Amino acid sequence: MLLQAAARIVRRDGVSKLTQDALAEEAGVSKGGVLYHFPSKYALIAALAEERIARFEGRIEGFSSEDGQEDGRWTRAYAQASAEPQEDGDPSVGLMAAAASDPAVMERIRARFGEWQSRAEADGIDDATATLLRLAADGLWLTEMLGLASPKGELRERVVARMLELAQSAKRV
């Protein structure tokens, strides 16, 4: 409940407006209740970043469980999860900016990306192709999140389809 309320604040007002007082008001709880769970704004941002990562990893697992081909399964699922359209006002951009100011949170994010890279390299397909696809998926997500000339409409659909084709046809190792 608190993390959902925090995400609403970031979406609506930006990460700079995410305070313990604002969260208490948004969630309809006391400030003491917020402080019990999140003793600092950085603890709140760290928890919100972890929640976003866990949600993303859940989408990866969902796509992976639907994929009948073992080789490249994780890489395809990663690409599909990354390519899912972002909800309007996704708080990720604000969270990334705030996380960048906290070395501990950034270290956790780096560690997760390191784990994802290791999964891609061990996915049963050529590791260079798997890495290329992970980076392409990350690039698509990042350009959309930041509004940086990302492909739209039919071109976007073709780009995502091509990423999945590459993962499907990549040579086994």
Secondary structure, 3 states (H helix, E strand, C coil): CHHHHHHHHHHHHCHHHCCHHHHHHHHCCCHHHHHHHCCCHHHHHHHHHHHHHHHHHHHHHHHHHCCCCCCCHHHHHHHHHHHCCCCCCCCHHHHHHHHHCCHHHHHHHHHHHHHHHHHHHCCCECHHHHHHHHHHHHHHHHHHHHCCCCCCHHHHHHHHHHHHHHHHHCCEC
